């Protein structure tokens, strides 16, 4: 049956995909463990198939290298323990790299979400992921909303998380993801000062040449993200739509 919806019609027109994208996941499971943040395993596999066909899959650093080759990176926020039994085996089987952003102070404990408490990976799990070839990044110590924290607390969240993860891994941790997507100019400067090389946001669009290494956008995938919408989000039109929507919000504010 021909798809006559807006996203399907736009995709049928043959317009191209964006060359550089970073994908943001939180949870992959058979049931909505964390509400709208949980993507079904079936959807996850279909999305990986699409990305594998159209992009060279690598790290966030690879995507930001802008060498002219279409590149994509898979990322996961929060370090949920259930990813070890569901998402990680799929990635391993398909030899697809991914980055996991870990709140270092919550390893082996629970992270509290609007859907309840959910277990975070143990330090040994994080080490095993790293040893298996996955990338580990920082997600602060306590998953704090940094724009509302004091200067001293922001520095502690950034520096201590980096140090704690480096102690676990025995290697440098150059990547950071802003907890709850919260950042401002002061937080960006603090991330840079703490020794990170790049940081990802929750701004949902493809990467462009003008993007700062400390404000890397990611195309977020959620329970309600249809496959057509997933593809649209990775397109130049999806990028334009996101920018226009942001502009409209700013004007209304």
N, C-alpha and C positions, 0 to 999 in steps of 0.2 A: 504494500500500500504506500502511495506517495505521501511523504510528510509535508503537510501544508502549513505547519506552525511556523512562527517567525524564525526560530533558530534553525529548524530543518530547512526552510526555504532559503535562508541566507547561506547555509553550508552547501546546499545543492547548486548554488551559483558558481562554485569552483574557486572562490577566493582563497588566498593562501593562508598558511599558518604563520604565526610569529616564529622567528628564528631562535629565540632564547626564552625559556620559561623555567621557573622554579615552582614546583607543586607542593602545596601544604596540606598534609593530613594530620589528624590527631589520633583517631581510633579506627581500626578495621576489625569487624566482628560479625558473627552471624546474626546477632540481635543488637538493638540499640543500647549498648552498655552505657554510653554517654550521650544519650539523646541525639540531637541533630549533628553532633560531632562524629558519630559513628557511621562509617561507610561500609556497606555490605561487602563480603568477600567476593561475590560475583561481580559487583560493580568495580571493585578494586582491580580484579584480574582483567576486566575488559579495558579499563583505563590504562593499565600497564601495557597491554597488547597494542593499543593505539600509540602510546608514547614510543614503544620499541620500534614500531614501523616507521615513524616519522622523525625521530630524534636520536642523536648519540646520547645515551644516558650516562651521566657522570656526577661529579660533585658540584656544589654551588660555585666553587672556585673555577671549575671548568666552564660553567655557564657565563661567568663574568669575564672570561678571557677574551670573548668576542673575536674568535679566529675565523669567523665566516661560516662555520659549520653549524647547522641546526642542533642545538644542545638543550637538554632538559635535566633537571635534578629533582629527586624525590626527597622530601623532608617530612619529619614527624615531630610535633611539639609534645612536651610533657612527659615523655618516657613511660607511657603506660605499660604495665607488666604484661597485659594480655596480648600485646603486639608480638611477644616472643613466641607464642603458640600459633599465631594466625598469619600476621603479615610477614614476619621475618622468614619463615619457611618458604613462602611464595617468592620473595625477593631472592633468597639463596638459590632456590631451584632454577630461577631464570637468570641468575648471575647479574642482577640489577643492583647497583649501588644505591645507598640512601644515607641521609644524615639524620641523626636522632639528637634533639635538643633536650638536655636533661637538667631538671632543677636539683642541683647537687645535694642540698640539705634534706631533700625528700626521698632520696634513694632508700628503698626498703621500707618506706612508709606510705601513707595515703596522701593523695592530693585531693582537696575538696573542691568540687565543681557544683554548678547549679543542679546537677543530676545526682549528687551524693558523693561519697568518698570512693576513690578508685586507687588501686595499688600502683605504685611506681616501681620500676625495676630496681633490683638490688645492685650494689656496686659491682659484684661479680658478674652480673648479667651485662652491665655496661662494658666491662672489660672484655667479656667474651664477644660482644658485638664488634668492638674495636679490633680484636684479634682476628675476627672473621672478615675483616676488610671494610666494615661500615665506618662512617665518620661520626664522631661524637662532638657535639657542640654544647655550649652553656645556655641554660635557660634561667639564670640567676640561682641564688641559693634557695629561696623560699617561694618562688613564683610570685614575687611582689609586683604591684603596679607601680613602676618606677617614677612616673611623673608626679605622683603624690607623696613620694618619699623624700626625706631630707638628703642633703648633699652627702653627708657622712654615711647614711644607710645605703644610698645608691652605690657609692664606692665599695662598701663592704659586700653588697650583693654581687657586684661584678668581679671584684678582685678575689674574694673568697671562693666563689663558685669556680672560677678559672683554676685556682690553686688546688682545690679539692679534686676536681676532675683530672687534672694533670698528675696528681699523686696516685690516683686510681690507675690511670693509663700509662704512666711513665713517659709521657710525650706531651708536646705543646697542644693547647686547645685554642685555635685562632678564631673560632666561629661563635656567634651569639645570636639568640632569637629573643626579641623583646617580649617579656611575659604579658599575656593578655593584649598584645599588640600595642602597648603603651610606650610612647617615647616622645621626647621633644628635643629641642636643640641642646639643652644642658645634658640630657641623658646620652645623646649621640656623642658629645664631647667626652663624657665620662667613659663610655665604651671604648673609644679610641685611646684614651689615656690609660685604661686598664690593660692595654696590650692586645686587644682583639684586632684582627685584620679585616673583618667584615661582619655585618649584622643583617638579619632578615626581618621583614615586617609582616603584617597581615594585610597589607594593601594588595588587593586581589586583581592583578593584571600581569601581562608578560613583562619581561625585562626590556628596557630601552637603553640606548647608548648614553643617555644623559643621567642615568640612575647612579647615585652615590653608592659606594661599597658599604655604607652604613645605613642605607635605606633601600635594601633590595626587596622589590615586590615579589609576592608569591601568589599563584592562582590557587585559592582555597577550594577544597573539595569537601562537601558535606553530605549528609544523608539525603537531602532534597536535590542534589545536583544531578540532573538528568545527563545522559550521555551526550545529547546534542548541546546542552548548555556547557558541559565540560569542554567540548571541542570549540565552541564559540569563545569561551573564556581564554583560549590559547591563540586566538586570532587577532590580527590588527584591529578588526572591528570591535572585538571584545575589549581591547585596550582603550580604544576611543570611547566606548560606552562607559567604561569605568572612570575615565578622566572627566567626561562630561557630567557624570553623576556626582562626582566629588565636587566639581565646580558648582553644581546646582545646590548642593548641601551648604557649601561655604557662603553662597549668595543668600540663601534663606537664613543662615545664621547671622 
